[in-house]
Amino acid sequence: MAGAGRMKRVQRADGLRQLLIADRERSLQRWAVPGRRDEWLDDLRAHVPVVVSSAQLLCALMHAGLPYQQFAYGGADWGKSFVLDENDRLHTHAPVANLGRAEAGRIGLS
């Protein structure tokens, strides 16, 4: 049988915010600190604007089986940060290297 044992790639219909929520929840299954809320995940669920790094986008897209290369090393959007607004539109923010320590910690980069 031709193609036996090969996975079929399917396109996901989830929105970007839902992909980020699913990826964060998956990550927290292993890395959550007991008794500590994840403020970034809370903000995602509340549909408020959040800062998202190219690394976070890369992971969410990669785990969903979607194209992620533009956010990988050498890609057009590697090393950038973005704002995912309340209407789930992605806007360029500032380079991750220019984020302050508090902001980098808040979005999970420190």
C-alpha angles and dihedrals in degrees: 000000000000115000095012112161094019120121118236113228112226129190116248119225094200119120121244093256091053090049091051092048092049092048093048091049090050091050093047092055085074106024107033118129108230112248094011122111120223103232094190091055090046090053092048091052091047091056093234122142112279134184111241125190125218087245092057091048091047092053095045093048094042093050090049091053093245129133109282105160096109089065095045126093108297093016123127093256100035113135095014130121127216140193116235101204129211089268091054095250116143118227128183110255120176134305111282089237089063096055117110119244094253093050092045089052092048092055094043101256101119 
